[in-house]
Amino acid sequence: MDATEGNRHHHGHHDHDHAEAGHRHEPPASRPARVRHRLAHLVRPHSHESVDKVDTAMETSREGMRTLWLSLAVLGATTLIQAVIVALSGSVALLGDTIHNATDALTALPLGIAFVLGRRAANRRYPYGYGRAEDLAGILIVAAIAASAALAACAAVDRLLHPRDITHLWAVAAAAVVGFIGNEWVARYRIRTGRRIGSAALVADGLHARTDGFTSLAVLLGAGGAAFGLRLADPVIGLLITAAILFVLKDAAREVYRRLMDSVDPRLIETAEAALHAVDGLRGVGPVRMRWIGHTLRAEADIVVDPHLTVVQAHRLAVAAEHALIHAVPRLTAATVHTDHTPADGDPHEPLAHHTGRVDVVAADRAGAGAP
């Protein structure tokens, strides 16, 4: 027996009955109590209606789009200022920083497309919706970071082989400071928004912008070395910027790889298991699985019930289990709950044992049900 999104009306009745019993979710009267109440709603939203879920997903997408376009505007302005100074000074270190900032600004485009696609409703072709578009955007971002590293490296190596003096050193130093300020603002904004809405791609992009800020400051060292007559200081800083970009590439690639491989924080699984164990009437808890679909989570869970319950009673426990999961796990929008029972007459999973890929599942179900 499964409690899926098709049973959302069940949640509506559950919440309605809960309210009628004298537990309506009305804000407390005192100001401190209202603050605590609002914070509790931020951590554990109380509405599970499908309409509310659509509104929440749309709102987070709008927030993500706003972050992306503001980031694009700030980084675009930063890049234009630095490009002018590159043309005047010929600094290869500043050129590398400018290339990287331009790449970072342009990564807003694939993420923007991903957020727009993520708003589309699920259909028979894509029954889980279009949230995976964010993962594809993450791949494009990783590719953009790799390309910017290659361009910066080529420019720095060419300047090492063909050294020349740079001019307008004060302008180069000022451009470096502008680059740091612009990137740090964008980094804080992207990381904060990405973590709030659960977007790994946006967090990865924020980490990229943060390192860009420190590489912008490194340009100051190149300008200082050039001021003391060290002609190789500028291209050496350019190579160091390339190395910093490679570190960002490693972190971003790991983040995107984990998302593509359906990785989740193990603490989320532990939270879900604890929530299920707290549901009255369950005899045990079997395997719990989760995966990200865009910036929302979906879960599958097995529960163990008394074998003598009616179908209606077992289904009520399955709905209660899903309800507990949605309350306990942030960003979880739906859970499919499979009901098993403690040992009775024979093993109901026996017909599945010979199917490829089902042996482990059957064994896990037996373990969860306390079978020998």
HELIX and SHEET records of a PDB file:
HELIX    1   1 GLU A    5  ASN A    7  5                                   3    
HELIX    2   2 ARG A    8  HIS A   18  1                                  11    
HELIX    3   3 ALA A   19  HIS A   23  3                                   5    
HELIX    4   4 ARG A   31  VAL A   43  1                                  13    
HELIX    5   5 SER A   50  SER A   89  1                                  40    
HELIX    6   6 VAL A   92  LEU A  106  1                                  15    
HELIX    7   7 ALA A  108  GLY A  118  1                                  11    
HELIX    8   8 ALA A  133  LEU A  161  1                                  29    
HELIX    9   9 LEU A  169  ILE A  197  1                                  29    
HELIX   10  10 ALA A  200  ALA A  227  1                                  28    
HELIX   11  11 ALA A  233  LEU A  260  1                                  28    
HELIX   12  12 PRO A  266  HIS A  277  1                                  12    
HELIX   13  13 VAL A  311  ALA A  328  1                                  18    
HELIX   14  14 GLU A  350  LEU A  352  5                                   3    
HELIX   15  15 VAL A  359  ALA A  369  1                                  11    
SHEET    1   A 4 ASP A   2  ALA A   3  0                                        
SHEET    2   A 4 LEU A 332  HIS A 341 -1                                        
SHEET    3   A 4 THR A 296  VAL A 305  1                                        
SHEET    4   A 4 GLY A 284  ILE A 293 -1                                        
END                                                                             
